[in-house]
Amino acid sequence: MSLQGIFSATNWIGGEPISSIRLLWRRARNAAAARAILKYRIWLIALCQAALVFCGLLAAWLLRFNFFLPDVGLLLLAAPILVAIRLAAMARYGLMHGWWRYTGINDAVDIVKATLAGSIAFVLCLRVMLGNSAFPRTVYILEPLVTVLLLAGVRVLSRVFAESLQREASPAKKIILIGAGAAAQAALREIALPGSGYETIGCVDDDVSKVGIKILGVPVLATVSELPVLAERYGATETLIAIPSATPDQARRFAEICGKTKIPFRTLPSLRGILNGCFDLSPFQEVNLENLLGRDPVKIDLESVRNQIEGRTVLVTGAAGTIGSELCRQVLQFDPAKLLCLDRNETGMFYLQMEMHGQRKRAQVVFCVADFGDGARMQSLLAEHKPGVIFHAAAYKHVPMMETNVYDAVKNNIFGLLDFLRIAEENGCPSFVLISSDKAVNPTSVMGATKRVGERIISCRPAWCTRCVSVRFGNVLGSNGSVVPVLQKQLRDHRRLTITHPEIARFFMTTHEAVSLVLQAFAIGNHGDTLLLEMGRPVRILDLAKALIRLSGKSEPEVDIRFTGLRDGEKLLEELSYPFEKICPTSSPKIGRIRGTPYGWFVLHRHLRELRRCMSAGSGAAIRDKVREIVPEYSPKNGNGDETVSPNSERAVSPPKTLSATASPS
């Protein structure tokens, strides 16, 4: 060791050179001994097991002759042969490693196999090859039994000793499991392993018939509702929810009960994930987004879509985004002849290509890094591939960002759509589906106003050769830049959660639901239709944040929530439809067809020409004024938190209409 290291240690210890040098010497000597043991570990293990085999032979000999030692010469002659054969058999069955602290059933089975194989070889060697018939037959039977006990016993004792030392060195956290099924069993096995850092007090389960039984030695103490009492009685420091198949309602109930215990709780991944080795007790568990919905996800039968997609060419714009990428995944399930994935986000397209590579079926998948607003490129692309269906998911969507980029919002979301739709019609595309938003209803942001203009373009454009349909729905849980990923990141970074307003609420749906709606709309929509999904009740962002805290294994007092105030263009509450719109039933019970005041194409076309001239001037105020002429309901607002009442509605927010079989078109 260098003098620099000695002096560093001296300074660290506190200026006592002699004691420091002695300490370093002892550490170096122990390290050298450890290295020597590791270097000759196999030989030491072999020597130890050879001694155990000899002890087994000696014990069998003593048992056979009532603890006397006759024929010592024969015993000493047979011992080296037996030891050599047994060591060879143990090496063959992988029993020469030294990790005895991890001994389990497999090691015991291997010991029996090795001992049986060695005994057969020993008998053949001694009686057939050496011709020795004087060796006692009883010892042939007793010796392997004693040897198995010794070889297995020393391993069990090593494991017990190592685990007891580990428990003394690092006290385990006391944990209670919610659940008493297959997932709980997998969790209990994982927790029982050395180094898990947990000690299971017991389980709780809603199935009363399971109360009182034991699972892998762990008792089922009571029902889930009694968890707070049990946690206080046994001094539990954590709760683990081991029911991956729980419904959203059950998950919320478990989270509420765990919140009453005032101790952290965590959730297990799916049982398939556990069996694949994905058991994880990290401080932050990713939350199943369906548990945040406040309702069960809508299930939509998409078999009617297959006939209109199978064997055709499908183009998806915005393919690298949340909705676009899910569209690509679901469209591939219906075996299109070709799938065109288009987006200008090169990195997102790279990851989509990596994902799609393992999912391709019979379809040819083409990845196009391009901007749908590039008319020349789109003309070339559509002329080459001739898509039969276009799902247009590409658009600017972030409200506050577009408030300061009015020109680009209008250029992309209105004129980009208009030019792209014209190119699609020129190339004979039969179907065009536009992704809209609930922000198009009584918009207070330029983004919402552009979405409303997009709906009007689709609804009043003359039916030439392309069937045009738009789909309106609320927020998508977990989409890029949306509220849930932002809150999750703040939780992971142990930062306060930021929410704009305590009463702000939104309609939510899962990505799978949204895309299923888009596909269903494509299948059942007529030209000019705007279709709407029945989305249930709006969810307060504050309630969603609290549920996210609980489902992430934290308690509400641990996390600070700060209200920042409404941002520019942001509404306190969203709406799904205008008061003057009627929602008519369709062949799908969860999808409605919106009927509103008709808007003439030539009037709209004239307004759009004037808007394009305003774009040339580049004035944001002039652009907003012209957009307001096209969408009279557009009422811009700043971020002072005041809700602007729309001019065409009696109140700022009207409750969502339900899809009724008695509704009739206007």
Secondary structure as a PSIPRED ss2 file (coil, helix, strand):
# PSIPRED VFORMAT (PSIPRED V4.0)

   1 M C   1.000  0.000  0.000
   2 S C   1.000  0.000  0.000
   3 L H   0.000  1.000  0.000
   4 Q H   0.000  1.000  0.000
   5 G H   0.000  1.000  0.000
   6 I H   0.000  1.000  0.000
   7 F H   0.000  1.000  0.000
   8 S H   0.000  1.000  0.000
   9 A H   0.000  1.000  0.000
  10 T H   0.000  1.000  0.000
  11 N H   0.000  1.000  0.000
  12 W H   0.000  1.000  0.000
  13 I H   0.000  1.000  0.000
  14 G C   1.000  0.000  0.000
  15 G C   1.000  0.000  0.000
  16 E C   1.000  0.000  0.000
  17 P H   0.000  1.000  0.000
  18 I H   0.000  1.000  0.000
  19 S H   0.000  1.000  0.000
  20 S H   0.000  1.000  0.000
  21 I H   0.000  1.000  0.000
  22 R H   0.000  1.000  0.000
  23 L H   0.000  1.000  0.000
  24 L H   0.000  1.000  0.000
  25 W H   0.000  1.000  0.000
  26 R H   0.000  1.000  0.000
  27 R H   0.000  1.000  0.000
  28 A H   0.000  1.000  0.000
  29 R H   0.000  1.000  0.000
  30 N H   0.000  1.000  0.000
  31 A H   0.000  1.000  0.000
  32 A H   0.000  1.000  0.000
  33 A H   0.000  1.000  0.000
  34 A H   0.000  1.000  0.000
  35 R H   0.000  1.000  0.000
  36 A H   0.000  1.000  0.000
  37 I H   0.000  1.000  0.000
  38 L H   0.000  1.000  0.000
  39 K H   0.000  1.000  0.000
  40 Y C   1.000  0.000  0.000
  41 R H   0.000  1.000  0.000
  42 I H   0.000  1.000  0.000
  43 W H   0.000  1.000  0.000
  44 L H   0.000  1.000  0.000
  45 I H   0.000  1.000  0.000
  46 A H   0.000  1.000  0.000
  47 L H   0.000  1.000  0.000
  48 C H   0.000  1.000  0.000
  49 Q H   0.000  1.000  0.000
  50 A H   0.000  1.000  0.000
  51 A H   0.000  1.000  0.000
  52 L H   0.000  1.000  0.000
  53 V H   0.000  1.000  0.000
  54 F H   0.000  1.000  0.000
  55 C H   0.000  1.000  0.000
  56 G H   0.000  1.000  0.000
  57 L H   0.000  1.000  0.000
  58 L H   0.000  1.000  0.000
  59 A H   0.000  1.000  0.000
  60 A H   0.000  1.000  0.000
  61 W H   0.000  1.000  0.000
  62 L H   0.000  1.000  0.000
  63 L H   0.000  1.000  0.000
  64 R H   0.000  1.000  0.000
  65 F C   1.000  0.000  0.000
  66 N C   1.000  0.000  0.000
  67 F C   1.000  0.000  0.000
  68 F C   1.000  0.000  0.000
  69 L C   1.000  0.000  0.000
  70 P C   1.000  0.000  0.000
  71 D C   1.000  0.000  0.000
  72 V H   0.000  1.000  0.000
  73 G H   0.000  1.000  0.000
  74 L H   0.000  1.000  0.000
  75 L H   0.000  1.000  0.000
  76 L H   0.000  1.000  0.000
  77 L H   0.000  1.000  0.000
  78 A H   0.000  1.000  0.000
  79 A H   0.000  1.000  0.000
  80 P H   0.000  1.000  0.000
  81 I H   0.000  1.000  0.000
  82 L H   0.000  1.000  0.000
  83 V H   0.000  1.000  0.000
  84 A H   0.000  1.000  0.000
  85 I H   0.000  1.000  0.000
  86 R H   0.000  1.000  0.000
  87 L H   0.000  1.000  0.000
  88 A H   0.000  1.000  0.000
  89 A H   0.000  1.000  0.000
  90 M H   0.000  1.000  0.000
  91 A H   0.000  1.000  0.000
  92 R H   0.000  1.000  0.000
  93 Y C   1.000  0.000  0.000
  94 G C   1.000  0.000  0.000
  95 L C   1.000  0.000  0.000
  96 M C   1.000  0.000  0.000
  97 H C   1.000  0.000  0.000
  98 G C   1.000  0.000  0.000
  99 W C   1.000  0.000  0.000
 100 W H   0.000  1.000  0.000
 101 R H   0.000  1.000  0.000
 102 Y H   0.000  1.000  0.000
 103 T C   1.000  0.000  0.000
 104 G C   1.000  0.000  0.000
 105 I H   0.000  1.000  0.000
 106 N H   0.000  1.000  0.000
 107 D H   0.000  1.000  0.000
 108 A H   0.000  1.000  0.000
 109 V H   0.000  1.000  0.000
 110 D H   0.000  1.000  0.000
 111 I H   0.000  1.000  0.000
 112 V H   0.000  1.000  0.000
 113 K H   0.000  1.000  0.000
 114 A H   0.000  1.000  0.000
 115 T H   0.000  1.000  0.000
 116 L H   0.000  1.000  0.000
 117 A H   0.000  1.000  0.000
 118 G H   0.000  1.000  0.000
 119 S H   0.000  1.000  0.000
 120 I H   0.000  1.000  0.000
 121 A H   0.000  1.000  0.000
 122 F H   0.000  1.000  0.000
 123 V H   0.000  1.000  0.000
 124 L H   0.000  1.000  0.000
 125 C H   0.000  1.000  0.000
 126 L H   0.000  1.000  0.000
 127 R H   0.000  1.000  0.000
 128 V H   0.000  1.000  0.000
 129 M H   0.000  1.000  0.000
 130 L C   1.000  0.000  0.000
 131 G C   1.000  0.000  0.000
 132 N C   1.000  0.000  0.000
 133 S C   1.000  0.000  0.000
 134 A C   1.000  0.000  0.000
 135 F C   1.000  0.000  0.000
 136 P C   1.000  0.000  0.000
 137 R H   0.000  1.000  0.000
 138 T H   0.000  1.000  0.000
 139 V H   0.000  1.000  0.000
 140 Y H   0.000  1.000  0.000
 141 I H   0.000  1.000  0.000
 142 L H   0.000  1.000  0.000
 143 E H   0.000  1.000  0.000
 144 P H   0.000  1.000  0.000
 145 L H   0.000  1.000  0.000
 146 V H   0.000  1.000  0.000
 147 T H   0.000  1.000  0.000
 148 V H   0.000  1.000  0.000
 149 L H   0.000  1.000  0.000
 150 L H   0.000  1.000  0.000
 151 L H   0.000  1.000  0.000
 152 A H   0.000  1.000  0.000
 153 G H   0.000  1.000  0.000
 154 V H   0.000  1.000  0.000
 155 R H   0.000  1.000  0.000
 156 V H   0.000  1.000  0.000
 157 L H   0.000  1.000  0.000
 158 S H   0.000  1.000  0.000
 159 R H   0.000  1.000  0.000
 160 V H   0.000  1.000  0.000
 161 F H   0.000  1.000  0.000
 162 A H   0.000  1.000  0.000
 163 E H   0.000  1.000  0.000
 164 S H   0.000  1.000  0.000
 165 L H   0.000  1.000  0.000
 166 Q H   0.000  1.000  0.000
 167 R H   0.000  1.000  0.000
 168 E H   0.000  1.000  0.000
 169 A H   0.000  1.000  0.000
 170 S C   1.000  0.000  0.000
 171 P C   1.000  0.000  0.000
 172 A C   1.000  0.000  0.000
 173 K E   0.000  0.000  1.000
 174 K E   0.000  0.000  1.000
 175 I E   0.000  0.000  1.000
 176 I E   0.000  0.000  1.000
 177 L E   0.000  0.000  1.000
 178 I E   0.000  0.000  1.000
 179 G C   1.000  0.000  0.000
 180 A C   1.000  0.000  0.000
 181 G C   1.000  0.000  0.000
 182 A H   0.000  1.000  0.000
 183 A H   0.000  1.000  0.000
 184 A H   0.000  1.000  0.000
 185 Q H   0.000  1.000  0.000
 186 A H   0.000  1.000  0.000
 187 A H   0.000  1.000  0.000
 188 L H   0.000  1.000  0.000
 189 R H   0.000  1.000  0.000
 190 E H   0.000  1.000  0.000
 191 I H   0.000  1.000  0.000
 192 A H   0.000  1.000  0.000
 193 L C   1.000  0.000  0.000
 194 P C   1.000  0.000  0.000
 195 G C   1.000  0.000  0.000
 196 S C   1.000  0.000  0.000
 197 G C   1.000  0.000  0.000
 198 Y E   0.000  0.000  1.000
 199 E E   0.000  0.000  1.000
 200 T E   0.000  0.000  1.000
 201 I E   0.000  0.000  1.000
 202 G E   0.000  0.000  1.000
 203 C E   0.000  0.000  1.000
 204 V E   0.000  0.000  1.000
 205 D C   1.000  0.000  0.000
 206 D C   1.000  0.000  0.000
 207 D C   1.000  0.000  0.000
 208 V H   0.000  1.000  0.000
 209 S H   0.000  1.000  0.000
 210 K H   0.000  1.000  0.000
 211 V C   1.000  0.000  0.000
 212 G C   1.000  0.000  0.000
 213 I C   1.000  0.000  0.000
 214 K E   0.000  0.000  1.000
 215 I E   0.000  0.000  1.000
 216 L C   1.000  0.000  0.000
 217 G C   1.000  0.000  0.000
 218 V E   0.000  0.000  1.000
 219 P E   0.000  0.000  1.000
 220 V E   0.000  0.000  1.000
 221 L E   0.000  0.000  1.000
 222 A E   0.000  0.000  1.000
 223 T C   1.000  0.000  0.000
 224 V H   0.000  1.000  0.000
 225 S H   0.000  1.000  0.000
 226 E H   0.000  1.000  0.000
 227 L H   0.000  1.000  0.000
 228 P H   0.000  1.000  0.000
 229 V H   0.000  1.000  0.000
 230 L H   0.000  1.000  0.000
 231 A H   0.000  1.000  0.000
 232 E H   0.000  1.000  0.000
 233 R H   0.000  1.000  0.000
 234 Y H   0.000  1.000  0.000
 235 G C   1.000  0.000  0.000
 236 A C   1.000  0.000  0.000
 237 T C   1.000  0.000  0.000
 238 E E   0.000  0.000  1.000
 239 T E   0.000  0.000  1.000
 240 L E   0.000  0.000  1.000
 241 I E   0.000  0.000  1.000
 242 A C   1.000  0.000  0.000
 243 I C   1.000  0.000  0.000
 244 P C   1.000  0.000  0.000
 245 S C   1.000  0.000  0.000
 246 A C   1.000  0.000  0.000
 247 T C   1.000  0.000  0.000
 248 P H   0.000  1.000  0.000
 249 D H   0.000  1.000  0.000
 250 Q H   0.000  1.000  0.000
 251 A H   0.000  1.000  0.000
 252 R H   0.000  1.000  0.000
 253 R H   0.000  1.000  0.000
 254 F H   0.000  1.000  0.000
 255 A H   0.000  1.000  0.000
 256 E H   0.000  1.000  0.000
 257 I H   0.000  1.000  0.000
 258 C H   0.000  1.000  0.000
 259 G H   0.000  1.000  0.000
 260 K H   0.000  1.000  0.000
 261 T H   0.000  1.000  0.000
 262 K C   1.000  0.000  0.000
 263 I C   1.000  0.000  0.000
 264 P C   1.000  0.000  0.000
 265 F E   0.000  0.000  1.000
 266 R E   0.000  0.000  1.000
 267 T E   0.000  0.000  1.000
 268 L C   1.000  0.000  0.000
 269 P C   1.000  0.000  0.000
 270 S C   1.000  0.000  0.000
 271 L H   0.000  1.000  0.000
 272 R H   0.000  1.000  0.000
 273 G H   0.000  1.000  0.000
 274 I H   0.000  1.000  0.000
 275 L H   0.000  1.000  0.000
 276 N C   1.000  0.000  0.000
 277 G C   1.000  0.000  0.000
 278 C C   1.000  0.000  0.000
 279 F C   1.000  0.000  0.000
 280 D C   1.000  0.000  0.000
 281 L C   1.000  0.000  0.000
 282 S C   1.000  0.000  0.000
 283 P C   1.000  0.000  0.000
 284 F C   1.000  0.000  0.000
 285 Q C   1.000  0.000  0.000
 286 E C   1.000  0.000  0.000
 287 V C   1.000  0.000  0.000
 288 N C   1.000  0.000  0.000
 289 L H   0.000  1.000  0.000
 290 E H   0.000  1.000  0.000
 291 N H   0.000  1.000  0.000
 292 L H   0.000  1.000  0.000
 293 L C   1.000  0.000  0.000
 294 G C   1.000  0.000  0.000
 295 R C   1.000  0.000  0.000
 296 D C   1.000  0.000  0.000
 297 P C   1.000  0.000  0.000
 298 V C   1.000  0.000  0.000
 299 K C   1.000  0.000  0.000
 300 I C   1.000  0.000  0.000
 301 D C   1.000  0.000  0.000
 302 L C   1.000  0.000  0.000
 303 E H   0.000  1.000  0.000
 304 S H   0.000  1.000  0.000
 305 V H   0.000  1.000  0.000
 306 R H   0.000  1.000  0.000
 307 N H   0.000  1.000  0.000
 308 Q H   0.000  1.000  0.000
 309 I H   0.000  1.000  0.000
 310 E C   1.000  0.000  0.000
 311 G C   1.000  0.000  0.000
 312 R C   1.000  0.000  0.000
 313 T E   0.000  0.000  1.000
 314 V E   0.000  0.000  1.000
 315 L E   0.000  0.000  1.000
 316 V E   0.000  0.000  1.000
 317 T E   0.000  0.000  1.000
 318 G C   1.000  0.000  0.000
 319 A C   1.000  0.000  0.000
 320 A C   1.000  0.000  0.000
 321 G C   1.000  0.000  0.000
 322 T H   0.000  1.000  0.000
 323 I H   0.000  1.000  0.000
 324 G H   0.000  1.000  0.000
 325 S H   0.000  1.000  0.000
 326 E H   0.000  1.000  0.000
 327 L H   0.000  1.000  0.000
 328 C H   0.000  1.000  0.000
 329 R H   0.000  1.000  0.000
 330 Q H   0.000  1.000  0.000
 331 V H   0.000  1.000  0.000
 332 L H   0.000  1.000  0.000
 333 Q C   1.000  0.000  0.000
 334 F C   1.000  0.000  0.000
 335 D C   1.000  0.000  0.000
 336 P C   1.000  0.000  0.000
 337 A C   1.000  0.000  0.000
 338 K E   0.000  0.000  1.000
 339 L E   0.000  0.000  1.000
 340 L E   0.000  0.000  1.000
 341 C E   0.000  0.000  1.000
 342 L E   0.000  0.000  1.000
 343 D E   0.000  0.000  1.000
 344 R C   1.000  0.000  0.000
 345 N C   1.000  0.000  0.000
 346 E H   0.000  1.000  0.000
 347 T H   0.000  1.000  0.000
 348 G H   0.000  1.000  0.000
 349 M H   0.000  1.000  0.000
 350 F H   0.000  1.000  0.000
 351 Y H   0.000  1.000  0.000
 352 L H   0.000  1.000  0.000
 353 Q H   0.000  1.000  0.000
 354 M H   0.000  1.000  0.000
 355 E H   0.000  1.000  0.000
 356 M H   0.000  1.000  0.000
 357 H H   0.000  1.000  0.000
 358 G C   1.000  0.000  0.000
 359 Q C   1.000  0.000  0.000
 360 R C   1.000  0.000  0.000
 361 K C   1.000  0.000  0.000
 362 R C   1.000  0.000  0.000
 363 A C   1.000  0.000  0.000
 364 Q E   0.000  0.000  1.000
 365 V E   0.000  0.000  1.000
 366 V E   0.000  0.000  1.000
 367 F E   0.000  0.000  1.000
 368 C E   0.000  0.000  1.000
 369 V E   0.000  0.000  1.000
 370 A C   1.000  0.000  0.000
 371 D C   1.000  0.000  0.000
 372 F C   1.000  0.000  0.000
 373 G C   1.000  0.000  0.000
 374 D C   1.000  0.000  0.000
 375 G H   0.000  1.000  0.000
 376 A H   0.000  1.000  0.000
 377 R H   0.000  1.000  0.000
 378 M H   0.000  1.000  0.000
 379 Q H   0.000  1.000  0.000
 380 S H   0.000  1.000  0.000
 381 L H   0.000  1.000  0.000
 382 L H   0.000  1.000  0.000
 383 A H   0.000  1.000  0.000
 384 E H   0.000  1.000  0.000
 385 H H   0.000  1.000  0.000
 386 K C   1.000  0.000  0.000
 387 P C   1.000  0.000  0.000
 388 G C   1.000  0.000  0.000
 389 V E   0.000  0.000  1.000
 390 I E   0.000  0.000  1.000
 391 F E   0.000  0.000  1.000
 392 H E   0.000  0.000  1.000
 393 A C   1.000  0.000  0.000
 394 A C   1.000  0.000  0.000
 395 A C   1.000  0.000  0.000
 396 Y C   1.000  0.000  0.000
 397 K C   1.000  0.000  0.000
 398 H C   1.000  0.000  0.000
 399 V H   0.000  1.000  0.000
 400 P H   0.000  1.000  0.000
 401 M H   0.000  1.000  0.000
 402 M H   0.000  1.000  0.000
 403 E H   0.000  1.000  0.000
 404 T C   1.000  0.000  0.000
 405 N C   1.000  0.000  0.000
 406 V H   0.000  1.000  0.000
 407 Y H   0.000  1.000  0.000
 408 D H   0.000  1.000  0.000
 409 A H   0.000  1.000  0.000
 410 V H   0.000  1.000  0.000
 411 K H   0.000  1.000  0.000
 412 N H   0.000  1.000  0.000
 413 N H   0.000  1.000  0.000
 414 I H   0.000  1.000  0.000
 415 F H   0.000  1.000  0.000
 416 G H   0.000  1.000  0.000
 417 L H   0.000  1.000  0.000
 418 L H   0.000  1.000  0.000
 419 D H   0.000  1.000  0.000
 420 F H   0.000  1.000  0.000
 421 L H   0.000  1.000  0.000
 422 R H   0.000  1.000  0.000
 423 I H   0.000  1.000  0.000
 424 A H   0.000  1.000  0.000
 425 E H   0.000  1.000  0.000
 426 E H   0.000  1.000  0.000
 427 N C   1.000  0.000  0.000
 428 G C   1.000  0.000  0.000
 429 C C   1.000  0.000  0.000
 430 P C   1.000  0.000  0.000
 431 S E   0.000  0.000  1.000
 432 F E   0.000  0.000  1.000
 433 V E   0.000  0.000  1.000
 434 L E   0.000  0.000  1.000
 435 I E   0.000  0.000  1.000
 436 S C   1.000  0.000  0.000
 437 S C   1.000  0.000  0.000
 438 D H   0.000  1.000  0.000
 439 K H   0.000  1.000  0.000
 440 A H   0.000  1.000  0.000
 441 V C   1.000  0.000  0.000
 442 N C   1.000  0.000  0.000
 443 P C   1.000  0.000  0.000
 444 T C   1.000  0.000  0.000
 445 S C   1.000  0.000  0.000
 446 V H   0.000  1.000  0.000
 447 M H   0.000  1.000  0.000
 448 G H   0.000  1.000  0.000
 449 A H   0.000  1.000  0.000
 450 T H   0.000  1.000  0.000
 451 K H   0.000  1.000  0.000
 452 R H   0.000  1.000  0.000
 453 V H   0.000  1.000  0.000
 454 G H   0.000  1.000  0.000
 455 E H   0.000  1.000  0.000
 456 R H   0.000  1.000  0.000
 457 I H   0.000  1.000  0.000
 458 I H   0.000  1.000  0.000
 459 S H   0.000  1.000  0.000
 460 C H   0.000  1.000  0.000
 461 R C   1.000  0.000  0.000
 462 P C   1.000  0.000  0.000
 463 A C   1.000  0.000  0.000
 464 W C   1.000  0.000  0.000
 465 C C   1.000  0.000  0.000
 466 T C   1.000  0.000  0.000
 467 R E   0.000  0.000  1.000
 468 C E   0.000  0.000  1.000
 469 V E   0.000  0.000  1.000
 470 S E   0.000  0.000  1.000
 471 V E   0.000  0.000  1.000
 472 R E   0.000  0.000  1.000
 473 F C   1.000  0.000  0.000
 474 G C   1.000  0.000  0.000
 475 N E   0.000  0.000  1.000
 476 V E   0.000  0.000  1.000
 477 L C   1.000  0.000  0.000
 478 G C   1.000  0.000  0.000
 479 S C   1.000  0.000  0.000
 480 N C   1.000  0.000  0.000
 481 G C   1.000  0.000  0.000
 482 S C   1.000  0.000  0.000
 483 V H   0.000  1.000  0.000
 484 V H   0.000  1.000  0.000
 485 P H   0.000  1.000  0.000
 486 V H   0.000  1.000  0.000
 487 L H   0.000  1.000  0.000
 488 Q H   0.000  1.000  0.000
 489 K H   0.000  1.000  0.000
 490 Q H   0.000  1.000  0.000
 491 L H   0.000  1.000  0.000
 492 R H   0.000  1.000  0.000
 493 D C   1.000  0.000  0.000
 494 H C   1.000  0.000  0.000
 495 R C   1.000  0.000  0.000
 496 R C   1.000  0.000  0.000
 497 L E   0.000  0.000  1.000
 498 T E   0.000  0.000  1.000
 499 I E   0.000  0.000  1.000
 500 T C   1.000  0.000  0.000
 501 H C   1.000  0.000  0.000
 502 P C   1.000  0.000  0.000
 503 E C   1.000  0.000  0.000
 504 I C   1.000  0.000  0.000
 505 A E   0.000  0.000  1.000
 506 R E   0.000  0.000  1.000
 507 F C   1.000  0.000  0.000
 508 F E   0.000  0.000  1.000
 509 M E   0.000  0.000  1.000
 510 T C   1.000  0.000  0.000
 511 T H   0.000  1.000  0.000
 512 H H   0.000  1.000  0.000
 513 E H   0.000  1.000  0.000
 514 A H   0.000  1.000  0.000
 515 V H   0.000  1.000  0.000
 516 S H   0.000  1.000  0.000
 517 L H   0.000  1.000  0.000
 518 V H   0.000  1.000  0.000
 519 L H   0.000  1.000  0.000
 520 Q H   0.000  1.000  0.000
 521 A H   0.000  1.000  0.000
 522 F H   0.000  1.000  0.000
 523 A H   0.000  1.000  0.000
 524 I H   0.000  1.000  0.000
 525 G C   1.000  0.000  0.000
 526 N C   1.000  0.000  0.000
 527 H C   1.000  0.000  0.000
 528 G C   1.000  0.000  0.000
 529 D E   0.000  0.000  1.000
 530 T E   0.000  0.000  1.000
 531 L E   0.000  0.000  1.000
 532 L E   0.000  0.000  1.000
 533 L E   0.000  0.000  1.000
 534 E C   1.000  0.000  0.000
 535 M C   1.000  0.000  0.000
 536 G C   1.000  0.000  0.000
 537 R C   1.000  0.000  0.000
 538 P C   1.000  0.000  0.000
 539 V E   0.000  0.000  1.000
 540 R E   0.000  0.000  1.000
 541 I H   0.000  1.000  0.000
 542 L H   0.000  1.000  0.000
 543 D H   0.000  1.000  0.000
 544 L H   0.000  1.000  0.000
 545 A H   0.000  1.000  0.000
 546 K H   0.000  1.000  0.000
 547 A H   0.000  1.000  0.000
 548 L H   0.000  1.000  0.000
 549 I H   0.000  1.000  0.000
 550 R H   0.000  1.000  0.000
 551 L H   0.000  1.000  0.000
 552 S C   1.000  0.000  0.000
 553 G C   1.000  0.000  0.000
 554 K C   1.000  0.000  0.000
 555 S C   1.000  0.000  0.000
 556 E H   0.000  1.000  0.000
 557 P H   0.000  1.000  0.000
 558 E H   0.000  1.000  0.000
 559 V C   1.000  0.000  0.000
 560 D C   1.000  0.000  0.000
 561 I E   0.000  0.000  1.000
 562 R E   0.000  0.000  1.000
 563 F E   0.000  0.000  1.000
 564 T C   1.000  0.000  0.000
 565 G C   1.000  0.000  0.000
 566 L C   1.000  0.000  0.000
 567 R C   1.000  0.000  0.000
 568 D C   1.000  0.000  0.000
 569 G C   1.000  0.000  0.000
 570 E C   1.000  0.000  0.000
 571 K C   1.000  0.000  0.000
 572 L C   1.000  0.000  0.000
 573 L E   0.000  0.000  1.000
 574 E C   1.000  0.000  0.000
 575 E C   1.000  0.000  0.000
 576 L C   1.000  0.000  0.000
 577 S C   1.000  0.000  0.000
 578 Y C   1.000  0.000  0.000
 579 P C   1.000  0.000  0.000
 580 F C   1.000  0.000  0.000
 581 E C   1.000  0.000  0.000
 582 K E   0.000  0.000  1.000
 583 I E   0.000  0.000  1.000
 584 C E   0.000  0.000  1.000
 585 P E   0.000  0.000  1.000
 586 T C   1.000  0.000  0.000
 587 S C   1.000  0.000  0.000
 588 S C   1.000  0.000  0.000
 589 P C   1.000  0.000  0.000
 590 K C   1.000  0.000  0.000
 591 I E   0.000  0.000  1.000
 592 G E   0.000  0.000  1.000
 593 R E   0.000  0.000  1.000
 594 I E   0.000  0.000  1.000
 595 R E   0.000  0.000  1.000
 596 G C   1.000  0.000  0.000
 597 T C   1.000  0.000  0.000
 598 P C   1.000  0.000  0.000
 599 Y C   1.000  0.000  0.000
 600 G C   1.000  0.000  0.000
 601 W H   0.000  1.000  0.000
 602 F H   0.000  1.000  0.000
 603 V H   0.000  1.000  0.000
 604 L H   0.000  1.000  0.000
 605 H H   0.000  1.000  0.000
 606 R H   0.000  1.000  0.000
 607 H H   0.000  1.000  0.000
 608 L H   0.000  1.000  0.000
 609 R H   0.000  1.000  0.000
 610 E H   0.000  1.000  0.000
 611 L H   0.000  1.000  0.000
 612 R H   0.000  1.000  0.000
 613 R H   0.000  1.000  0.000
 614 C H   0.000  1.000  0.000
 615 M H   0.000  1.000  0.000
 616 S H   0.000  1.000  0.000
 617 A H   0.000  1.000  0.000
 618 G C   1.000  0.000  0.000
 619 S C   1.000  0.000  0.000
 620 G H   0.000  1.000  0.000
 621 A H   0.000  1.000  0.000
 622 A H   0.000  1.000  0.000
 623 I H   0.000  1.000  0.000
 624 R H   0.000  1.000  0.000
 625 D H   0.000  1.000  0.000
 626 K H   0.000  1.000  0.000
 627 V H   0.000  1.000  0.000
 628 R H   0.000  1.000  0.000
 629 E H   0.000  1.000  0.000
 630 I H   0.000  1.000  0.000
 631 V C   1.000  0.000  0.000
 632 P C   1.000  0.000  0.000
 633 E C   1.000  0.000  0.000
 634 Y C   1.000  0.000  0.000
 635 S C   1.000  0.000  0.000
 636 P C   1.000  0.000  0.000
 637 K C   1.000  0.000  0.000
 638 N C   1.000  0.000  0.000
 639 G C   1.000  0.000  0.000
 640 N C   1.000  0.000  0.000
 641 G C   1.000  0.000  0.000
 642 D C   1.000  0.000  0.000
 643 E C   1.000  0.000  0.000
 644 T C   1.000  0.000  0.000
 645 V C   1.000  0.000  0.000
 646 S C   1.000  0.000  0.000
 647 P C   1.000  0.000  0.000
 648 N C   1.000  0.000  0.000
 649 S C   1.000  0.000  0.000
 650 E C   1.000  0.000  0.000
 651 R C   1.000  0.000  0.000
 652 A C   1.000  0.000  0.000
 653 V C   1.000  0.000  0.000
 654 S C   1.000  0.000  0.000
 655 P C   1.000  0.000  0.000
 656 P C   1.000  0.000  0.000
 657 K C   1.000  0.000  0.000
 658 T C   1.000  0.000  0.000
 659 L C   1.000  0.000  0.000
 660 S C   1.000  0.000  0.000
 661 A C   1.000  0.000  0.000
 662 T C   1.000  0.000  0.000
 663 A C   1.000  0.000  0.000
 664 S C   1.000  0.000  0.000
 665 P C   1.000  0.000  0.000
 666 S C   1.000  0.000  0.000
